[in-house]
Amino acid sequence: MKKRISILTLLLLALIVSATTVKAQKVYTVKYESQADIKVYIVKYESQCDLKVFHVKYESQAKKEGKWFNVKYESQADKKLYYVDYESQADLKIYYVDYESQAGWKNTSKSHLMK
């Protein structure tokens, strides 16, 4: 009985940990800054970014940090983004990468923005 309880406890703990570490990666671009959760600026060089982003084709691929899926409707999004014109206006600086494997955080201090 103790073995069964400890296995169930471990499974429950693993489920809780995995649920709290899932990052929001379904995004929607809003028209107005006041509607946004995050203000984003696209930098020219990878060394300037906080997050390297790769746009995936399917929603199911958007689980890892930096893999974004653009949804059609605002209500489907985990985060609403507004792209700003100047770096100083941004909460998050991103750089688009060519390969899915390159996606991820360069500046983990900003990771709370996508949770």
N, C-alpha and C positions, 0 to 999 in steps of 0.2 A: 504494500500500500504506500509506504514512504517513497519508494522508487517512482511509482506512478504520479504521486503528488509533485515530486521534484521535477520530473519531466514536463508535466503540465505547467509548473511554475516557470521553467526555463523557456518553454514555448511562448507563454504569455509575455514574459519579459522581452524576448526577441521581437515579438509582434509590436509591443509598445515602442521599443527603440527604433525599429524600422519605420514606424508610422510618424515618429517625431523627427526623423532625419530626412524625410522626403522633401525635396526642394520644389518650389513652384517653377515650372518651366513652360506652361501654356500662357502665351502672351497675346495681348490685344493692343493695338496702337490707337490711342484716342486723339481727337482733334484739338482738344484744349488742355492746357497745362493743369487747370484746376480739376480735371477729371482723372488725372494720373496718380498711380501709386508711386511710380518712380520716374524721375526725369533722366533721360539717357542721352549721352553724347558719343558719337562714333569717332574714334581717334584714327589717325593715319598710320601709326606704327604700333606694333604689338607691345613694345616696351612701355607705352603710355597708358595701357588699359588696366582696368580692374578685373575684367572678365573677358575671356575669349569665347566668342559665340559661334555656334554652327546651327543653321536652320535645318531641321529634320523634315522629312516628307510626311511622316506619320505620327500621330499623337502618342502612340505607344512607345516611340523612341525618345520621347522628351522627359526622361526620368533623371538623367544625369545632369549635374550642374553645367550650364553653358550650352546645353542642347535645347533650343527653343523651337516651339511649334506655334505658328500663328493661327489663332482660332478665328472663325468668321464672326462670332458674336461676342460682345463684351461680357455677357453673363457666363460664358464658357471659360473665361480667362482666370488664371491664378493671379496674374499681375497685369495691370494696365500701364502701358508705357507712353511717354510723351518724349519725342526726340527734340532736343533743344539745339539752338544754333551755335551756342558758345560753351566751351568746356567748363567755364566757371559757373554756369547755371545747372550743371549736371549733378545728380546724386551718384550716378554710376557711369563710368567710361568703359565702352565696349570696343572690341576689335573683332571683325568677322574673319574667321579662319576657313581654309579650304577643305579641311578634313575633319571628320567627326572626332577622331582620336585626339585632336589638338584642343578641343573645347575644355574649359575649366577656369578656375580662379587663378589670377596672378596676385590679387590683393585680397586675401581672405578676410580682412577686417570689414569688407563691404558685403560679405556673404549674408548677413542678416536681412539685407534688402530683398532677397529673393526667397525668403522663408515664408 
